[in-house]
Amino acid sequence: MTDITFRDLHADCAACCGLCCVSPPFDADQGFGYDKPAHEACRHLQAGFRCGIHADRAAAGFDSCTSYDCLGAGQRTTRAFAPSDWREAPEHGAAIHSAFLRLRGLHELLSLLATARAMVEEPAWRQRLAAQAEGVDRACLALLATATGGPQDPLGTAAHAATLRRSTFALLRELASVPSVAARRPG
C-alpha cells in the first residue's frame, strides 16, 4: 500500500519553494489579481518563498489564491529537487515547474482515491481503490525520478498520467453506481 496519507495531500507551504506562485499561469478574470505567464514568479512572492499579501489576498483581488491547494505536490517536488530550487538553479527551473504541474494532477487523483477509500467500508472496494492509488503513486515517483535526472521511466510520462486519469475516473464512476455508495451520496 502507498504510504501517502491525507496529511501528505495538503499543502505545506513552509516545506515548498513557492511553486504555486510561479509554475502555473494566473488569469485576473479567474480571481488572481493580474495576468501572469507560467514559470514567472508572482509579483507578491518574497524572499523565503512567502506571500507578501497573504493576510490580504482576497482584498487584493487574489480570491483564487485563498482556495488553491497543491495537494502536497509543492513540498514533494521541492524535496525531490533539494537542495536546489528554481531560484538557486534557474537552469533547472523548467524541469521543476513542469514536474510540479504534472505532479499536482497526479496528487489530485490520489486525493480523490483517498477520499473515496475513506467513505467505503467494503473490503473489496477499499482494496481496489488502494491498488489504484499505488499505481498513481508509482507514477509520481517515476515522474520525479525522471525530472531530477534519473532514467526515463514510462510510468512517469504524460501519456501514462492520462491513462491513470481515465482509469481512476472509470473506477470512481463504477464505485458511484454501487447501491451502498449511491445511497450515501447527497441529493
Residue frames relative to the residue before (quaternion, step in Angstrom):
aa qw qx qy qz dx dy dz
M 1.0000 0.0000 0.0000 0.0000 0.00 0.00 0.00
T 0.5589 -0.6133 0.4483 0.3323 3.51 -1.12 0.70
D 0.3870 -0.7266 0.5166 0.2352 3.55 -1.07 0.67
I 0.4108 0.6885 -0.4792 0.3572 3.59 1.28 0.31
T 0.0990 -0.7933 0.5999 0.0310 3.59 -0.87 0.98
F 0.6972 -0.4225 0.3450 0.4651 3.58 -1.28 0.10
R 0.6149 0.5567 -0.3465 0.4381 3.60 1.01 -0.76
D 0.6674 0.5004 -0.2933 0.4670 3.59 1.04 -0.79
L 0.7028 0.4727 -0.2507 0.4688 3.57 1.21 -0.48
H 0.6126 0.4614 -0.3752 0.5206 3.56 1.13 0.75
A 0.5981 -0.5963 0.4045 0.3507 3.53 -1.09 0.70
D 0.0590 -0.7307 0.6789 0.0417 3.51 -1.17 0.78
C 0.2293 -0.8397 0.4796 0.1112 3.54 0.26 1.33
A 0.6160 0.5594 -0.3486 0.4314 3.59 1.10 -0.62
A 0.7251 0.3978 -0.2301 0.5129 3.60 1.19 -0.46
C 0.6366 0.5174 -0.3087 0.4813 3.59 1.28 0.31
C 0.3961 -0.7117 0.5297 0.2367 3.56 -1.23 0.48
G 0.6914 -0.5368 0.2746 0.3981 3.57 0.95 0.95
L 0.2250 0.8357 -0.4850 0.1258 3.58 1.14 0.49
C 0.6455 0.5162 -0.3442 0.4454 3.63 0.98 -0.69
C 0.6691 0.4879 -0.2870 0.4816 3.59 1.23 -0.42
V 0.7317 0.3916 -0.2126 0.5158 3.56 1.30 -0.13
S 0.7267 0.5097 -0.2699 0.3732 3.57 0.59 -1.18
P 0.7765 0.3246 -0.2265 0.4903 3.65 0.61 -0.96
P 0.5026 -0.5943 0.5068 0.3707 3.56 -1.23 0.32
F 0.2934 -0.7131 0.6024 0.2060 3.57 -1.24 0.46
D 0.1248 -0.7575 0.6354 0.0830 3.54 -1.22 0.55
A 0.4523 -0.7122 0.4697 0.2599 3.57 -0.59 1.15
D 0.6485 0.5317 -0.3181 0.4422 3.59 1.03 -0.75
Q 0.6998 0.4247 -0.2652 0.5095 3.59 1.23 -0.28
G 0.6632 -0.5620 0.2900 0.4002 3.58 1.18 0.50
F 0.5352 0.6290 -0.4129 0.3841 3.57 1.07 0.68
G 0.6371 -0.6062 0.3200 0.3525 3.59 1.12 0.51
Y 0.7660 -0.1634 0.1221 0.6096 3.58 1.00 -0.79
D 0.5476 -0.5884 0.4673 0.3682 3.57 -1.28 0.24
K 0.0091 0.7882 -0.6133 0.0496 3.56 -0.91 0.99
P 0.3878 -0.7166 0.5173 0.2616 3.60 -0.84 0.86
A 0.6371 -0.5141 0.4108 0.4013 3.56 -1.28 0.37
H 0.8384 0.2311 -0.1998 0.4514 3.53 -1.27 0.64
E 0.6009 0.4909 -0.3813 0.5025 3.57 1.19 0.47
A 0.4867 -0.6878 0.4549 0.2882 3.57 -0.85 0.97
C 0.5226 -0.5938 0.5133 0.3329 3.54 -1.12 0.73
R 0.5482 -0.6433 0.4242 0.3250 3.58 -0.98 0.79
H 0.6800 0.4851 -0.2907 0.4667 3.61 1.23 -0.32
L 0.5016 0.6419 -0.4350 0.3836 3.59 1.27 -0.02
Q 0.2053 -0.8075 0.5479 0.0746 3.55 -0.69 1.13
A 0.6818 -0.4034 0.3826 0.4754 3.53 -1.35 -0.01
G 0.7447 0.3333 -0.2693 0.5117 3.55 -1.01 0.71
F 0.4494 -0.7383 0.4080 0.2941 3.56 1.34 0.23
R 0.4750 0.6436 -0.4551 0.3913 3.57 0.99 0.83
C 0.5033 -0.6585 0.4857 0.2779 3.54 -1.22 0.67
G 0.3971 -0.7449 0.4941 0.2081 3.55 -0.79 1.03
I 0.7535 0.3142 -0.1985 0.5424 3.61 1.21 -0.33
H 0.1930 0.8446 -0.4903 0.0948 3.60 1.23 0.30
A 0.7109 0.4612 -0.2703 0.4570 3.61 0.79 -0.93
D 0.7813 0.3029 -0.1448 0.5262 3.59 1.16 -0.56
R 0.1993 0.8315 -0.5020 0.1300 3.60 1.19 0.47
A 0.6872 0.4848 -0.3012 0.4493 3.59 0.75 -0.97
A 0.6692 0.4980 -0.2989 0.4635 3.59 0.89 -0.89
A 0.6873 0.4705 -0.2729 0.4814 3.59 1.14 -0.61
G 0.6161 -0.5808 0.3397 0.4095 3.60 1.28 0.11
F 0.5912 0.5757 -0.3553 0.4392 3.57 1.26 0.28
D 0.0259 0.8405 -0.5377 0.0621 3.59 0.87 0.99
S 0.6710 0.5212 -0.3092 0.4272 3.58 0.90 -0.89
C 0.5932 0.5634 -0.3710 0.4394 3.60 1.12 -0.52
T 0.6367 0.5486 -0.3400 0.4220 3.58 1.06 -0.65
S 0.7538 0.3713 -0.2114 0.4992 3.59 1.12 -0.54
Y 0.5111 0.6530 -0.4281 0.3592 3.61 1.21 -0.17
D 0.0051 0.7638 -0.6452 0.0192 3.56 -1.05 0.84
C 0.3413 -0.7528 0.5259 0.2005 3.58 -0.67 1.03
L 0.3686 -0.7580 0.4618 0.2761 3.59 1.31 -0.11
G 0.7196 -0.4664 0.2354 0.4574 3.55 1.07 0.78
A 0.4690 0.6930 -0.4407 0.3248 3.59 1.23 -0.07
G 0.6105 0.5777 -0.3513 0.4125 3.60 1.08 -0.65
Q 0.7237 0.4143 -0.2616 0.4859 3.56 0.74 -0.98
R 0.6266 0.5309 -0.3542 0.4472 3.61 1.05 -0.63
T 0.6511 0.4937 -0.3107 0.4856 3.59 0.99 -0.80
T 0.6359 0.5344 -0.3243 0.4526 3.59 0.95 -0.89
R 0.6515 0.5120 -0.3089 0.4670 3.60 0.95 -0.88
A 0.6630 0.5299 -0.3115 0.4273 3.58 0.92 -0.91
F 0.7504 0.3835 -0.2096 0.4958 3.59 1.00 -0.78
A 0.4330 0.7159 -0.4572 0.3014 3.61 1.25 -0.17
P 0.5566 -0.1330 -0.8167 -0.0741 1.53 -2.16 1.25
S 0.5247 0.6355 -0.4215 0.3784 3.63 1.23 0.01
D 0.0557 -0.7467 0.6567 0.0898 3.53 -1.31 0.35
W 0.7305 -0.4534 0.2818 0.4258 3.57 -1.26 0.14
R 0.6445 0.4936 -0.3364 0.4774 3.63 1.14 -0.41
E 0.7082 0.4647 -0.2594 0.4639 3.58 0.89 -0.96
A 0.7924 0.1500 -0.0632 0.5879 3.57 1.09 -0.70
P 0.1098 -0.8464 0.5176 0.0605 3.59 0.48 1.18
E 0.5762 0.5890 -0.3831 0.4175 3.60 1.16 -0.45
H 0.6982 0.4098 -0.2589 0.5268 3.60 1.27 -0.34
G 0.3685 0.7799 -0.4501 0.2309 3.57 1.31 -0.06
A 0.6729 0.4958 -0.3141 0.4503 3.59 0.80 -0.95
A 0.6562 0.5038 -0.3116 0.4674 3.60 0.97 -0.81
I 0.6469 0.5173 -0.3180 0.4613 3.58 0.98 -0.83
H 0.6908 0.4796 -0.2846 0.4603 3.60 0.84 -0.97
S 0.6479 0.5151 -0.3142 0.4650 3.57 0.97 -0.83
A 0.6496 0.5130 -0.3135 0.4653 3.57 0.94 -0.91
F 0.6459 0.5271 -0.3232 0.4478 3.59 0.92 -0.88
L 0.6945 0.4819 -0.2915 0.4477 3.59 0.76 -1.00
R 0.6684 0.4775 -0.2998 0.4852 3.59 0.98 -0.80
L 0.6524 0.5097 -0.3164 0.4631 3.58 0.98 -0.83
R 0.5948 0.5695 -0.3606 0.4380 3.60 1.04 -0.72
G 0.6515 0.5141 -0.3071 0.4657 3.60 0.99 -0.81
L 0.6653 0.4808 -0.2972 0.4877 3.58 1.01 -0.79
H 0.6382 0.5132 -0.3306 0.4690 3.60 1.03 -0.71
E 0.5693 0.5635 -0.3831 0.4600 3.58 1.14 -0.52
L 0.6481 0.5027 -0.3144 0.4779 3.59 0.97 -0.83
L 0.6450 0.5182 -0.3213 0.4607 3.60 0.94 -0.86
S 0.6495 0.5190 -0.3166 0.4566 3.57 0.98 -0.82
L 0.6464 0.5088 -0.3157 0.4729 3.59 0.95 -0.83
L 0.6720 0.4944 -0.2952 0.4657 3.59 0.94 -0.89
A 0.6534 0.5049 -0.3180 0.4658 3.59 0.97 -0.81
T 0.6395 0.5184 -0.3221 0.4674 3.58 1.02 -0.79
A 0.6598 0.4985 -0.3061 0.4717 3.57 0.92 -0.89
R 0.6621 0.5139 -0.3117 0.4477 3.58 0.90 -0.89
A 0.6526 0.5159 -0.3145 0.4573 3.58 1.03 -0.72
M 0.7050 0.4632 -0.2559 0.4721 3.59 1.18 -0.51
V 0.6850 0.4728 -0.2647 0.4870 3.58 1.27 -0.31
E 0.2594 -0.7853 0.5464 0.1325 3.54 -0.91 0.91
E 0.5726 0.6158 -0.3846 0.3808 3.60 1.12 -0.57
P 0.4814 -0.7088 0.4364 0.2747 3.61 -0.65 1.13
A 0.6447 0.5271 -0.3415 0.4357 3.60 0.92 -0.79
W 0.6743 0.4758 -0.2950 0.4816 3.58 0.97 -0.82
R 0.6199 0.5353 -0.3470 0.4569 3.57 0.97 -0.77
Q 0.6537 0.5094 -0.3059 0.4687 3.59 1.01 -0.82
R 0.6532 0.5090 -0.3183 0.4615 3.61 0.93 -0.83
L 0.6613 0.4964 -0.3043 0.4730 3.57 0.97 -0.84
A 0.6468 0.5106 -0.3148 0.4709 3.58 1.01 -0.82
A 0.6426 0.5173 -0.3267 0.4612 3.60 0.98 -0.79
Q 0.6439 0.5006 -0.3258 0.4782 3.60 0.99 -0.77
A 0.6399 0.5162 -0.3248 0.4675 3.60 0.98 -0.81
E 0.6001 0.5556 -0.3532 0.4543 3.60 1.06 -0.73
G 0.6701 0.5032 -0.2950 0.4590 3.56 0.92 -0.93
V 0.6517 0.5016 -0.3118 0.4758 3.57 1.00 -0.81
D 0.6672 0.4943 -0.3118 0.4617 3.59 0.92 -0.85
R 0.6054 0.5341 -0.3599 0.4676 3.62 1.04 -0.64
A 0.6400 0.5113 -0.3216 0.4749 3.58 1.05 -0.75
C 0.6059 0.5434 -0.3490 0.4645 3.60 1.07 -0.71
L 0.6781 0.4912 -0.2884 0.4644 3.57 0.86 -0.97
A 0.6588 0.5041 -0.3071 0.4664 3.59 0.98 -0.83
L 0.6270 0.5374 -0.3299 0.4575 3.56 0.98 -0.83
L 0.7011 0.4630 -0.2734 0.4683 3.59 0.84 -0.97
A 0.6262 0.5324 -0.3428 0.4549 3.59 1.00 -0.73
T 0.6706 0.4814 -0.2920 0.4831 3.57 0.93 -0.89
A 0.6690 0.5226 -0.3001 0.4350 3.60 0.91 -0.93
T 0.7324 0.4070 -0.2332 0.4935 3.58 1.08 -0.67
G 0.7227 -0.4835 0.2367 0.4335 3.57 1.20 0.48
G 0.4696 0.6620 -0.4529 0.3689 3.56 1.24 0.13
P 0.6921 -0.4570 0.3295 0.4512 3.57 -1.25 0.04
Q 0.5824 -0.5738 0.4459 0.3644 3.55 -1.18 0.63
D 0.0828 -0.7903 0.6070 0.0022 3.56 -0.80 1.05
P 0.4600 -0.7064 0.4545 0.2877 3.62 -0.67 1.01
L 0.5945 0.5695 -0.3700 0.4305 3.61 1.16 -0.42
G 0.7024 0.4711 -0.2612 0.4652 3.57 1.20 -0.45
T 0.4976 0.6784 -0.4204 0.3397 3.58 1.23 0.13
A 0.6223 -0.5338 0.4194 0.3898 3.54 -1.27 0.40
A 0.6201 0.5426 -0.3494 0.4462 3.61 1.04 -0.70
H 0.6581 0.4894 -0.3165 0.4767 3.59 0.97 -0.79
A 0.6205 0.5340 -0.3414 0.4619 3.60 1.03 -0.74
A 0.6443 0.5109 -0.3228 0.4688 3.60 1.00 -0.78
T 0.6289 0.5209 -0.3249 0.4770 3.59 1.04 -0.76
L 0.6551 0.5054 -0.3077 0.4699 3.59 0.97 -0.85
R 0.6217 0.5334 -0.3431 0.4597 3.59 1.01 -0.77
R 0.6689 0.4925 -0.3029 0.4671 3.59 0.88 -0.93
S 0.7046 0.4612 -0.2866 0.4568 3.61 0.81 -0.93
T 0.6214 0.5288 -0.3473 0.4622 3.61 1.07 -0.63
F 0.6855 0.4659 -0.2943 0.4759 3.59 0.86 -0.89
A 0.6091 0.5301 -0.3582 0.4687 3.61 1.07 -0.62
L 0.6507 0.5113 -0.3098 0.4683 3.58 0.96 -0.85
L 0.6782 0.4866 -0.2927 0.4664 3.59 0.92 -0.87
R 0.6198 0.5178 -0.3418 0.4805 3.61 1.09 -0.66
E 0.6369 0.5144 -0.3223 0.4753 3.57 1.00 -0.82
L 0.6491 0.5163 -0.3122 0.4633 3.57 0.94 -0.88
A 0.6522 0.5332 -0.3163 0.4361 3.60 0.96 -0.83
S 0.6768 0.4880 -0.2990 0.4631 3.59 1.16 -0.48
V 0.4843 0.6427 -0.4457 0.3922 3.60 1.27 -0.08
P 0.5313 -0.6788 0.3907 0.3229 3.62 -0.64 1.06
S 0.6830 0.4882 -0.3145 0.4430 3.62 0.84 -0.84
V 0.6606 0.4723 -0.3008 0.5000 3.59 1.15 -0.56
A 0.6457 0.5321 -0.3180 0.4459 3.57 0.94 -0.90
A 0.6389 0.5417 -0.3244 0.4394 3.59 1.05 -0.73
R 0.6852 0.4833 -0.2806 0.4671 3.61 1.15 -0.52
R 0.5339 0.6417 -0.4096 0.3680 3.59 1.23 -0.29
P 0.4735 -0.6689 0.4838 0.3070 3.59 -0.94 0.80
G 0.8283 0.2401 -0.1831 0.4719 3.54 -1.23 0.64
